Amino acid sequence: MKRIILMVLNNIPFVPYWWWQLCHYAKKADQYSEEERYALLKKITVHANKGGRVKIDAHGVENLPDKNGFILYPNHQGMFDVLAFVESCPKPFSVVMKKEVENVMFLKQVFHIMKAKALDRSDIRQGMKVIAEVSKEVGEGRNYLIFAEGTRSKEGNKVLDFKGGSFKAAMKAKCPIVPVAVIDAYKGFDTNSIQPITVQLHYLPPIYYEEYKNMKSTEVAEIVKNRIKETIEKNIKKDVDK
């Protein structure tokens, strides 16, 4: 909460206009292209992160597929994760969020602008519908971000098990899967601190359909989890050794 307040205070001259823009774009999302909507979110996010004393250190952006129609699969550390992706990812994307946060002020506007999908984890039928919708949109060239752990890790940089069902949208769309290792994003909003922090994002080489087409979703989940876990452990060790 303290860092959110800091973000607002350090951008106070712009906050009223940005809030108006967010609400306007959220209500009129269909009147703007995905690129226009994403550009607005990126502009606000970059200023907010800077005001909140957060540096985004992104690696491997060149690993993103040249062609749109892929799904990002990162580990999940908290509400700040999406802000780190918006600042660092050059390509517009949407997100699958848990239904519990779809009406939270500010997040509601952001999710409307992104045309995000709300997933009710207690409703299997609704979950299957979301998977089908995401798969269809990815096949048509949209990019998505899905947190395969299903919930945020409450142990910092520790990675939880990745759920196989989270990968069914990618498998159905036959699209590239991009593992992303997120490091120290939990320090953004999940600690009661306003000390300067650096959040690392490591975009790993994509896994293409030809590589996973004969695998089960649980096998794909394990591969993605292990690649992310190894990247996190390697980069945390680098920091310790400095």
N, C-alpha and C positions, 0 to 999 in steps of 0.2 A: 504493500500500500504506500509506503514512504516513497518508493521510486516512482510510482505513478504520479503522486503529488509533485515530485521534483520535475517530472516530464512536463506536467501542465504549467508549473510556475515558470520554468525556463523558456516556455513557448507562449506565455500568456497573451502577447499581442496578437497572435495568430489563431488562438484556440477558438474564439467565437466563429470566425470565418470557416475554419476547418470543420467545426461541428456542423455548421450549416451545409457545407459541401457534402459531408458524410450522409446527413439526413436526406439531402436532395438526391444524391446519386443512389441511395438505398431505395428511395421511393420510385425513382425513374430509371432503374437499372437497365431496362430494355431499350432505353433511348441512347445508351452509350455503348460503345464497343468494349470488348473485354480488355483491350489494350488501354483504352481511356480510363476505365475503372481501376485497373491495376496501377496505372501511372499515378492516380490520385492517392491510392493506399501507400504506394512506395514513397511519395513525397512526404506525406504525413509521418510515416514510420521512420524514415531517415532522420527527420527533425526530432521526433519523440525520443528515439534511441540516443541521439547525441545529447539532448537535454537531460536524459536520465543517466548519463555518464556510462553508457553501454557501447562498447566497440564490437562490431561484428567482424570476425576474422574468418573469411570463407576460403576454402581450398577446393580445388577440383571442379570448379564451375564448368570448365571446359569438357567435363565428362557428360554433361547433359546432352541428350540426343539432339541432333540438328533439327529433326522433325518433331513437331508437337504431337501429343497423344501418348504421354507417358505418365507413370505414377511414382511419386516420391514416397519412400517408406523410411522414415526416421525413427529413432527412439524418441520417447516422449518424456519431457522433464517438467512441463508446466505451461501456464498460459502465455509465457513470453516466447515460446517456441515459434509460433506463427509469425511474430514480428521479426524474428531473426531470419526467417525464410523470405518474407516480403522484401526486406532490405537486400538480401544477398542473391536471390534468384532472379535472373534477367528475363525469365519467361513467365507470363501470367499463369496462375494456377488457382484451382479452387480447393476446398478441403471438406473432408467428412468429419463432422463434429458430433459430440455426444449431445443428445437432445436437451440435457439439463442446462446447457449454457446458451441455447439459441435465443433466449429472451433477456439476457443480461445486457444492460445498457452499454453502448459503445460496441460490444461484441456483436450485438444484434444488427447494428448498422453495417459493420464490417462484413458479416456473413451474408447479408442481403446483397451487398455490392459484389461479393465474390460468387454469389449464387451457390452457396455452400449447401451441402446435404446434412440434415440432422438425422442421426441414427439413434433409434430407441433400442438400447441393448437388452431390454426385457421382452421385446417383441420380435420373434424370429421371422415372421412373415414380413414385417416392415423392413427388417434388415436385408432380407432377400430382395425386396423391391429396390432398396437403395443401391445394392450391389449391381442390379440390372441397369439402373439409371446411370450410375457412374460408368459402367462398362460401355454403355451405348455412347455416352458423351466423349469418353476417351477415344473410342473408335472413330468419332467424328472430329478428333483433333484437339480436344481440351486436355489440360493437364490437371492432375489431382495430387493432393497430399493426404495420406492415410497413416494414422498412428496405429501400427499393428499390435502394440502392446495392449490396446484397449483402454488403458488408463495411464496416468502419469506415474513415473517412478517416484517414490518418496524417499529414495536413498541416493540422492545426488546423481552421480554419473553411472550408477549401477543399472544395467539393462535387464528389464523383465523379459519373460517369455513372449515371443511373438505368436499371435494367434493365426492359425492357418486360414481361417475364414476370411481374414482381412485381405488375403491375396487372390481371392476368387474373382474379384473385379478385374484385376490385371490379367489373370489367366483366361477369363472369358473374352476380354478385349484383345488378347494376344499381343499385349503392348510391352514396351521396355519397362523393367522394374529398376528404379534408381535407389539404392540404399544410401542413407545419409546419416552420418554419425554426428550427434549433437552433444557438445561438451560445455558444461557450466551454465546452461540456459536457466537452470533452476535458481541461480543466484539473482536473476532479474526480478521476479515477482514473488518467489517463494521463500525468500529470506528477508528479515526485517532490517535491511541495510541499504544505504545509498552510496556505498563505496564504489569507485570506478571498477568496472568488470570488463572482461573480454569473453565473449561467447564464440566458441569455435563451431563451424559447420564444415564437415568434410563430405563433399559430394563424391561418392565412390563410382567406379565404372558400372554402367548399367548391365543388367542381366536381360538378354534378349529372349524372345519367345522360343527360338530354336534351342536355347540352352536349357529351358525349364519345361518344355512342352510334355515331356514324359514323366515329370515328377508329380508327386502329390503336393497339395497346398501346404501341408505340414512340413514337407521336406524343403520347399522353397522358403518357408518362414524361418526354418533353422539356419539355412545358408545365409540369409539376409541378416539375421540376428548375430551370427558369429562374425560376419565381416564387420559389422558395426562395432561389436564388442572389442574385437582385435584392434580396430582403429582407435577407439577411445583409450584402451589400455596403453597402446603405443605412444599416443600423444600426451597422456597424463604423465607417463614415465619421462618423456622429453622435458616436460616442465619441471619435474622433480630434479632431474639431472643438471638443470641449468645453474 
